[in-house]
Amino acid sequence: MPGKVDVVIIGSGTAGLSALGQVRKRTDNFVIINDGPYGTTCARVGCMPSKMLIEAADVFHKRLLYKEMGFRLSGTVEVDGKAVLERVRKLRDKLVKDTNRATIRLEQHKNIPGRARILAPDLVEVNGKQIKTGAMIIATGSTPIVPEQWKKFGDRIVTNSTLFEMQNLPETMAAVGLGSIGLEISQALSRLGVKITGFDALNTVGGITDPEVAEAAIEIIGEEFPIHLESRVTLEEGTSGRVLVRSDDIEVQVDKVLVAVGRKPNTEGLALENLGVPLNSMGIPEFNQHTMQVGDLPVFIAGDVNMRAQFLAEAADDGHIAGYNSVKDDVYAFCRRTPIGVVFTHPNIAAVGERYSSLDQSGVVMGSMDYRVQTRAMTAMRNRGLLRVYADKSSGKLLGAEMAVPDGEHIAHLVSWAIQRELTVFETMELNFYHPVMEEGLRSALRRAARKVAKRESAPEVPLC
């Protein structure tokens, strides 16, 4: 184990590996320390295994369209839950193996399994040995929150960290928390035949803040499984080994309870207090999101552990910035990309740029598109959902959007790019929209917002040479 290095990276998830990519371009004198299993949250228990489950559920769900499309199904199609989960784990394990290559190829003294403890901003202890460092990157990730009183139910409580290890699908399940994780998994399991009941303490789902979009999403997804909002849930022992879930006048007995009420930073044993700077209510030091630096220390905090934005793309950018600055004499500030978040339900739920809840309503115009009348969506029998775009009232500058629409994952990217390039609704409409595509719904929403802009431009949508 080296006694002194240029950079210590604590954590080998998405942010840590991204930081490693920058660090090793500029120095060979580094170590990466990792406690627990290697492989990113995305690959092991997050984005990818959940999408594998969703894809299986969607294939099975499409059978419901056969009659309307003119197909006759002879016989029956059944879900083999064991086989579904085996496929998920098989693909998951391949992705984890791929992400681990960056650390496996490192020399042994550069890749240290163990729990790091910070002794000072330039001193780390691991496995009883101390390492002096010129800079430190904290990228330890996050873990699901499970209320302490619920842990007594053992493996009847599952989170996204344990769900994919189930050997078979349960007959019944409750989902407590209908943010992105809870909502995605609940809809997928419901489509695979699991009797799901969903609960959330909020009056929305999937993180939507626009009340009209939330109403549309709740109506559509609520047709597939019951959703109970503004609910306070308690768990008790039920009959025949099941869990009794109570909320107001609702009671259900289930085999498993999916707990998706949030995540907490992985800081146990890290001793962040030894950095000598104040910690916030979550035990995290204040940092600059454009440099990832903690105060004026040679310390950088990246990825889910900083609780800024728990998405893979943001964690990767955090790691890139932290890794770059950790080996530079001067600390550089980086512009952050336009925020984007996607929930892979059907319809897709997405939010881009400024959220409805953060808007100054007096200075904003909005344009909507109801996908019940969107032509391409009608051909696919997916014509449900609502898109809302937000623009500056005086200039028409595009500010953000929230949506629950088919192929929203793609539409959200278009809006994100337009916002990052600081386009107005008029300039965005000058860009090409083919026909017939789902993206035409975005143009319709932009047109409706443009009509409300105070200084409306008279130029045609086709750009002038």
N, C-alpha and C positions, 0 to 999 in steps of 0.2 A: 504494500500500500504506500503510495507516495506521501511524503511529508509536506510538500508544498506544490501548489499548482496555480495556474493562471485563473481557471474557472472551475467551480463545483456546480454541477447541475443536479438538483434533488428532484427526482421523478422522471420516469421514462414514458410518460403518456404523450399525447399529441403535442402539447406545449414543450415538453422536455426534449422530444425528438426534433422538433422544429428548431429549438435553440441549439441543439447539438449540431445540426446541419450548418448553422452560421458559425459556431465556435470553431469547429474543426477546419474551416476554411482559413482560419487566421492563426491558430495555435494548435500544437499537438500535446500541449501540457494541460490536460483537463481530466476530470473524472465525472462519471454520472453514477449517482447512487439511487437505488430503487428498492422500496420496501413492498413486499407482496408480489403478486403475479405480474409478469411483464405483458406488454401489449396494451394498446390504448383503450380507453373506455368505449370509444366508438366501435372499435373492432370486436371487443370482448363481450360487452353487455349493453351497448347503446345503439347507435345509428344502424349498424349493419345487421345484427341478428334480428332487430325489430322489423327492418324492411324485408328480410327474408320471410318472416312470419306473415307480414302484410301481403306480400306477393302471393304466397300460398292461399291466403284467405280470399284475395281478389279473384284468383283463378276459379276457386270453388263458387264464389258468389255470382259469377257471371252466368251460371246455369239458370238463374232466375230470369234472364233476359231471353232465353231460347224461344219460348212460345211466341213472344211478341216479334222476334226476329224471323220467325218462320221455321224454326227447327223443331223436330220431334225427337225427344230423348227416350230411347227404349231402355227399360231397366232402371236401375238406381245408381247414383254416385254417392259414395260414403267417404267420410273423413277417417283416415287412419292417424289418429293423434300421435301415436308413438313414432310413426314414420315421418310425420311433419316435423316433429321436434328433432329427430335424428338428422334430417336434412339440414335444418337450421344450424345445429352444432357442427356438422361436417363442414359446411361453408364457412361458419364462424371461425373454426380452428385453422382453416387455411389462411384467412385474412389475418388472424393473430400471428401466425407463423411469418407471414410476409412483413408485418410491422416490426417483428422482433429482429429482423435481419440486421438492422442498424446497430443494435447493441450486441448481438451475438458475435459479430465480426470484430468487435473491439478487443484489444488485448485485455487480459484478465485484470490488470491493475488499473485499467480505465473504466471498468464496468463492475461496480461493487454492489452486490445484493446486501441489503441491511437497512435499518431505520436510522436516518440521520438525526442528529441533535445539534442545534445551533448553539454554540458557546459564545460567539461574538460575531459582528458583521464580517469578520475575515477568518473565522475559525469554526470548523465543523467536526463533530465526532461521529464515528460510525464503527460498529463492532469493536468498541473499546479503544480505537485508535483516533488520533487527531490529525486533521488535515488543514494546513494553512492555505488560504486562497486569496487571490487578488480580487476576485468577484464571485458572487453567488447568485444562482438562479433558482428560485423556489417554484416548482411546478408539480406539486404533489396531488393535484386533482381534487375531486369531491366524491362523496358517497351518499347513497339515499338515506333520508331521515326516516326512522321508525320510532314512534313514540315508545318510551320505555315500558309502559304498562301493557303494550301489545306484544312484546317479545316473548311472553310466557306461552304464546300460542305456537311457538316453534316453527316447523316447516309449513304450517298452514298459512303463515304470513310469507308472502313473496314480494320481492322488489324486482326492478329490471336487472339487478345483479344476480338474482337466483332463479328468475322465471324460466330461463332457457335451459336450466338443468333439470326441469321436471321431466320425468320419463314418459308421461302421458298427459293429455289434456284433462282437466277436471270437468265434471258435469256442471258444476255451478261455481260462480266466483262473484265477489264484490270488488269493485275498484274504488278506492278511497283517494280522491285527487284526480281531476280530469283536465290537467294541463296537457302538454304535448305527449309525455310518456303515457300517462294513464289513459288518455283518449285514444291514442293510436293502438295500444295493445288491447283495450277493451273492444274497439270495433273489430279488430282482426280476430280476436277470440270468439266474439259473437258470430261473426261470419263463418267460423269453423265449427259452430254448433254448441259452444259453451253458453250456458244461461248466465248472462252478465247483468249485474245491477250496478249503476254508477252513481257516485256521490261526490259532491264538492262543496266546500264552505263558501265559495264565491257564487255570484249570479251569472257567471259566464263559463265558457269552456275554451280550451286550447289557447288561453292567454289573450283572447280577443278583447279589445277595449271599446270597439265601435258597437253600440247597442243594436243597430240594425243588422250588422253582419252577425253578431252573436245570436240574435233571434233566428236568423236563417239557418245557421249551423246547428243550433239546438233542435230546431224543428226537424231538419233532415236526418241528423245522426240519431236523434231521439226516436225515430221510427224503427231503428234497428235494435235498440236495447233501452230500457228505462233509465232516465237521467234525473237525479234528484239534486237540485241546487240549493244553495244557502242552507246546507245541512251540517249539523254537528253529529258526528258518528261516535258511537261507543261499541265496543266488542265484548261479547260474553261467551261463555261456553254454551254450545248448543247441544242438540241430541245427536246420537250416533257419531260422535267425534267431529261434528261440524262446528262452525263458528256462527254465533248469532250476531248479526249486524243490526243495530238500532239507530234510527234517526227520526226524531219527532214521533210521528205515528206510523213510520215505516219499519217493518221487521222482515229480514230475510235470513235464512240459514244457508250457509255456503260451505263448500269444501275448501276453498282457498280465498284469501283476501290479498289483492294486489294493493300495496301501499305506495302511492306516488304523490306524496304531499310536499315534496321538495328535496333539496340536497344540501349538504353541509360541507365545508372545506375540510380536507384531510390535513389537520394540523396537530393531531394528538401526538405528543412526545417530541414535537419539532422545536419547542421552546422559543417561539417567536418573540417572547418578551425579552430575550437576551439580545435582540437587535437594539434595544435601548430607545425605541420610539413608541408612541402611543398606539394602541390597538383599538379597532372599532368594536361594536357590539358582537360581531361574528368572530372576533379574535384575529382580525386581519389588519396589517399596517396600511396606512394611507399610501397611495402610489399615484404616479402620473401615467394615465392611460396612453399617452403619446410616446413615452420613453420606457415605461414599465418599471421605472426606478422608484425605490422606496426612499423618500426624502432625498438627502444628498449622500446616502450610503452607496457603497459598491454592491448593492443588493437589488435584485430585480425579481418581480413576482408575476408569473404568467399562467394563463389557462384557468381552468375551473376553480382552482384554489382561491383566486382573487375575487370570485363571485361577481365579476363585472358583466359577463355575457357568456352563458354556458352553452356555446355552440362550437363544433369542431373548427369551423373556419376562423372564428375569433380566437380560439386557443392557439391555432397554428400561427396566426398573425402575432399574437402576444409573444409566442416563443421566438419567432423570427426577430422581432424588435429587441426582446431581452437578450437573445444570443448575440445579435449585432453589437448592441451597446456594451455588453459585458467585456468585449475585447478591444474597445476603442478608447483612446485617450480622452476624447470628448463624448458627451452623451447627446445623441441626435433625437429630435422629435419627429415622429412619423404621423402623417395624416391617417385617420382610420376610415375604413370603407363604409359605405352606406349600410346601416343595420338591416339585416334580413333574417327572418325566422319562418320556418315552414313546418307545419304539422301534417304528416302524411296520412291523414284520414281521407275518406271520400265523402264529400269533396275536400280537396286540399284546403287547409287553413293557412293563411300566410299574412305576414305583416312586414312592411318595408318602410324605411325612413322614419319620419315622425309618426307616432301613434295618435289615434283619435284622442286619447286621454290627455295628451300633452299639448294639444292645439289651442291657440287663442281663437276661439270660435268667431270673434268679431272680425278677424283679419283673414279668414279662410273661406274659399269656395269648395264645394264638393260635387263630384259627379259619380253617378251610380250606374251599374248595369245589372239587371235582373236576368240571370242565365236561364230562366224558364223560356225565354224567347230568343236565345242565342242559337243560330241556325246549326252550327257544327255540333253543338252540344245536343241538339234535338236529334240529329242523325244517329248519335251514339247512345241515345236514351239516358243521357247524363245531364239533362237540362234542369238543374236545380242549383241554387246558390246566388250569392250577391257579392259584387265587387264595388268598393268605394275608393275613389282617389281624392286626395286633398291637395289644393294649390293655393298659393298666395293670391289674395283677392285683388291686389293692385297690379301685380306684375304677371301673374299667371305661372310663376315658378312652381314646378312640381315639388311637393313637400313629402308626401308619403301615401300609403295605401294600406287598407286592410281588406281581406277577402276570404270567402269560403266558397270556392268555385272549382269546377273540374279543371285539371291541369294548372292549378294555381301556382305550383312550384315553378313553372316556366314563366307565367305572367309576372310573378314576383321578381324574377331576375331582370326582365325587361324594365320594370319600374325602377329597380335598384340602379341599373346602369344609367337610366335617364336622370335620376336624382343626383348621382355622383358626378355626372357631367353638367349639372346645374341647368338642365333644359327646362323650358316652360312647357305648358301643355300644348301650345301652338307648335313649338319646335319638335316635340315628341310626335305630334300628329303628322309631321312632314316625313317621318321615317316610314319604311315600307311595311304594310300589313297585307299579307296574302289572303286569298279567299278560296275556300272556306276554312278557317282555322279558329281555334278557341281564342287566340290572341285578339281577334276582331272585337271581342267584348271590351278589351282595354280601350280601343279607339272610341267605342261608343261612350264609355265613361269619361274619357278625356274631352270629347265634344261637349258633353253636358256640363262639365266643369268650365270649359272655355266660354260658354254662353254667359256665365256669371261673372267673368273677370271684368273689373272696372274699365280698364283700358284695353278693350278687345282689339286684337290685330285684325286687319282686313285682308291680309295675304291669304292666298289659297293654301290648301293642305299640301298640294304638290309643290315642292320647292322650286323657286325661281332660279334660273341659271345666272 
